[in-house]
Amino acid sequence: MYNKVIMIGRLTATPEMVKTATDKSVTRATLAVNRRFKGQDGEKQADFVNIVFWGKLAESLASYGSKGSLLSIDGELRTRHYEKDGSKHYVTEVLGHSFQLLESRAQRAMRENNAANDLTDLVLEEEELPF
C-alpha cells in the first residue's frame, strides 16, 4: 500500500506554530491548490487543503512561510475523527514530510508590496535604451 501526496499551492494565511504539552512543535495551515479545469461557470476553482507539519519542519514553515507563499508539499493523506458534544467529527488533512518555498524573497516582497502591478518604473525612454 502506498500513500503519497504532492501539491503545489499558496498558503491562505501566515502559519503559526504551537507547542504541545510534550513540547513538540506543530504547525497547521491551509494550502489553496488550483484545480486543472474551470467550473461550469467558467471560473477557476481551488481546493483548500489542511496541512500539518511537526518538529523542525513546523518551525521552518512558521519562520519562512507567509500568507500567499507558493509552496510545494510532499506528504501523506491522513484521516481522523473525534467526538464533541455527542457528535462525531471527521478530519482529512495532509501530514507534511517536506516542503519547498517556490519563490525567492525578492518575488515574495514584490507580491506583498503589489510592485508587480506597478510597471511605471520599468518603462524606459528611448534615450535610456542600451542599443
C-alpha positions in Angstrom: 0.0 0.0 0.0 1.2 3.5 -0.8 0.0 6.9 0.4 1.8 9.9 -1.1 0.5 13.4 -1.8 2.4 16.1 -3.8 0.8 19.5 -4.1 1.7 23.0 -5.2 -0.3 25.9 -3.9 -0.4 29.1 -1.9 -0.8 29.5 1.9 -4.1 31.1 2.8 -2.7 32.6 6.0 0.6 33.0 7.8 1.2 29.7 9.6 1.6 29.8 13.3 3.5 27.2 15.3 2.3 26.0 18.7 3.9 23.6 21.2 2.1 20.6 22.5 2.0 19.6 26.2 5.0 17.4 25.5 7.0 20.3 23.9 6.6 19.2 20.3 6.3 21.9 17.6 3.3 21.6 15.3 2.1 24.0 12.6 -1.2 23.7 10.9 -2.0 25.7 7.7 -4.3 25.6 4.7 -3.0 25.4 1.1 -5.1 26.7 -1.8 -4.5 24.4 -4.8 -5.9 25.3 -8.1 -8.0 22.7 -10.0 -6.9 21.8 -13.5 -10.2 22.8 -15.1 -12.6 25.7 -14.8 -16.1 25.1 -13.3 -19.4 25.2 -15.1 -19.5 29.0 -14.6 -16.1 29.4 -16.4 -14.3 30.5 -13.2 -11.2 28.8 -11.9 -11.7 26.8 -8.8 -9.4 25.8 -5.9 -9.4 23.2 -3.2 -8.4 24.3 0.3 -6.3 21.5 1.9 -5.4 21.4 5.5 -1.7 20.5 6.1 0.1 19.7 9.3 3.9 19.7 10.0 5.7 18.5 13.1 9.1 19.2 14.6 11.8 21.2 12.7 9.6 21.3 9.6 6.9 23.0 11.6 9.4 25.6 12.9 10.7 26.2 9.5 7.3 26.7 7.9 6.3 29.1 10.7 9.6 31.1 10.2 9.7 31.3 6.4 6.1 30.9 5.2 3.6 33.7 5.0 0.2 34.3 3.5 0.3 33.8 -0.2 3.7 31.9 -0.2 3.9 29.5 -3.1 4.8 26.0 -1.7 5.4 22.5 -2.9 4.3 20.0 -0.3 5.2 16.3 -0.1 3.3 14.2 2.4 0.6 11.6 3.1 -3.1 11.9 3.4 -4.5 11.2 6.9 -8.0 10.9 8.3 -9.0 11.1 11.9 -12.2 11.6 13.9 -13.2 12.9 17.3 -16.4 13.3 19.3 -17.6 16.7 20.5 -20.9 17.3 22.2 -22.1 13.8 21.3 -21.5 14.1 17.5 -18.6 12.6 15.6 -16.4 14.9 13.5 -14.1 13.7 10.7 -11.0 15.5 9.6 -8.9 14.9 6.4 -5.5 16.5 6.2 -2.1 16.1 4.7 0.7 15.2 7.1 3.7 17.0 5.6 7.0 15.2 5.1 8.8 18.1 3.3 8.1 21.4 1.7 9.9 23.8 -0.6 9.3 27.5 -1.0 8.9 28.1 -4.7 9.5 31.8 -4.8 12.5 33.9 -3.8 12.4 36.6 -1.1 12.5 39.3 -3.8 9.5 37.7 -5.5 7.6 37.5 -2.2 8.4 41.1 -1.4 7.2 42.2 -4.8 4.0 40.3 -4.4 3.4 41.6 -0.9 4.0 45.2 -2.0 2.0 44.8 -5.1 5.0 46.0 -7.1 4.2 43.5 -9.8 1.1 45.7 -10.6 3.1 48.9 -10.8 5.1 48.8 -14.0 5.8 52.5 -14.3 9.3 52.1 -13.0 10.0 49.6 -15.8 9.2 51.9 -18.7 12.3 53.2 -20.4 12.5 56.3 -22.5 14.2 56.0 -25.9 17.4 57.6 -24.8 17.7 55.1 -21.9 17.7 52.1 -24.2 21.1 50.4 -24.4 21.0 49.8 -28.2 
